[in-house]
Amino acid sequence: MATNAPTDIKLHKKSATLELVYTDGAHNTFSAEFLRVHSPSAEVRGHGKGQEILQTGKRHVRIVNLESVGNYAIKLSFSDGHDTGIYSWTYLQELAEDQEALWNDYLTKLDTAKASREALPQGTQVINIMPSAKD
């Protein structure tokens, strides 16, 4: 078993948080939204530096299932259908160490993109209209 593996994993459905507890008594708590927008999947991270896809509308996302992946990771399934991220113990430690900076960076990116943490109402369709070039 990996040395940085938690001894206990608690999914708090009411508060939509995931808590990892370690042998030394330390623990890390993550919101479902934070884990969703920082998913290690290619769908979120892209296939290389600079190909990240900004996740929007995830404020109310929930973790609906978690399962172990060998002795090195967990796979999370979210209420928005996303379930392709494998969160290694090492990656979760990195998220914990940089959680505040990562969150602030995410909020800045949302602001820059004029995007929101709130989901669009069901049935909403967005069409981006680009101004036409004048002759």
Buried (B, 14 or more C-beta within 10 A) or exposed (E): EEEEBBEEBEBEEEEBBBBBBBEEEEBBBBBBBBBBBBBBBEEBBEEEEEEEEEBBBBBEBBBBEBEEEEEBBBBBBBBBEBBBBBBBBEBBBBBBEEBEEBBEEBEEBBEEEEEEBEBEEEEEEEEEEEEEEEE
